């Protein structure tokens, strides 16, 4: 009886592992889907237009946050193949850190902080995180997602 239960558990784990492996995209399909997601997000950010005043900087940052969150969410739903998974995970980790910085700045702006000062306060860290994200995308071969 115990052996039958153990064999059933092993068989279930093997099926789950096989299903997980089968769900991974091919490298080319992964790159195409990730690239399309990034291009879609970039097009929506570009549609916001460049801010021209201090107040517009705050408005732009606030409007960009849901676009970037949706992009990150879509990228997280991808199943990268093992050959690019490390790059994918690195890129998403840094992307998430960038969004955390942006969200904190937007919150402060909404509370009355100067938009330019908030942008300047996060700019160096955001740039550093952006470099880490770009390095991850290059490792994964998704140049469409680099900044």
N, C-alpha and C positions, 0 to 999 in steps of 0.2 A: 504494500500500500504506500509506504513512504517513497519507494523508488518510483512508483507511478506518479506521485505528486511532484517529486523532484524533476522527473522527465517532462512533465507538463509545464513546469515553471521554466525549465531550460528551453523548451520548444517555444514558449510564449516570448521569452527574451530574444531568442533567435529571430522570430518573426518581426518583432518590433525593430530590431537592429537592421534586418533586411529591408523593412519598410522605410526606415530612416535613410538608409543608403540609397534606396531607389528614388527617394524624393529629392535628392540632391540634383541640381541642374548640371548640365554639361558646362565646361568652362566657357564656351562660346555663348551658350544660352544665358548663363549667369551674367556675363559681361554685357550682353545686349539688353537684358532686363534692367540691370543696375544703371547702365548708361541712359536708358530711356527714362527711368525715374529721375535721375539727376537733371537731364535736359528739361523735363517737364517742370521740375521745381525751379530751375534757373529761369525758364520762360515766365513763370508766374512772378518771380522776384523782379525780373526786368520790367514786367508790366506795371509794377508799382511806380516806376519812374524814380529818377534820382532826386533826393531831397535838396531843396534850394535854401531853406531857412533853418534856424535852430529848431523851431517847433516841428517842422517837417521831418527832421532827423528822428525825433521821438515818435512821430506818427509812422514813419517808415519802419523803424525798428519794431514797433508794436505790430504792424501789419505783416512784417516778414516772419515773425515768430510762428504763427499757425502754419504757414507755408513750409517752413523748415521742419517743423514737427511732423507734418504729414509726410514729407520726404523721408525723414528718418524712420518713421513707422513703416513705410512701404519697403525701404531697404532692409529693415529688420525681418520682414516676412520672407525675404528670399532665402533659398536653401543653397548656399554656395558649395561647390565641390570641395573636397578636402584639399586639393592643390592650391586653392586661393583663400581658404577659410581664415587663415591667420591675418592676411591683409584686410579681408572684409571686416573681421572683428576689430582690428586696430582702427580702421577708418571709422567704424560706427562708434567706438569708444570715444575717440576724439571729437566726432560730430556731436555726440551727446554732451560732452564737456563744453563745447562751444555754445550749444543751446542753453545749458545751465547758466553760463555767463550772460547770454543775451536776455534770458528770462529775468534774471536778477536786475539787470540794468533797466529793462522795461518796467519792472515793478517800482523801482526807485523813481523813474521818470513819471509814472502815473501818480506817484505820491508827491510830486512837485520838484524833483531834482532837475537840474539843468541837463538837457539831452546831450549837448556837446561834451560836458564834463563827464557824463556817464559813458559816452562812447570812448572818450580818451582814456578813461579809467580801465576799461576792459580791452582796449585795442592791442596792447602788447601780448597779453595772455591769449587772446583770441587768435592773434597771428601765429603764436607758438602752437596752439592746438590745431590750427588750420594746416600747419606744416606737417604735424603728425598724421592728420587725416589724409592729406595728399600722399604722404609716403605709403600709407595703407592702401589707398586706391591704386597707386602705381604697383605695389606688390601684387595686388589682385588683378592687375591689367585693365583697370576701368578708368582710362584717362578722361572720359567724359565727366567724371565726378571730381576731377581735380580743379582747384580754384585758380 
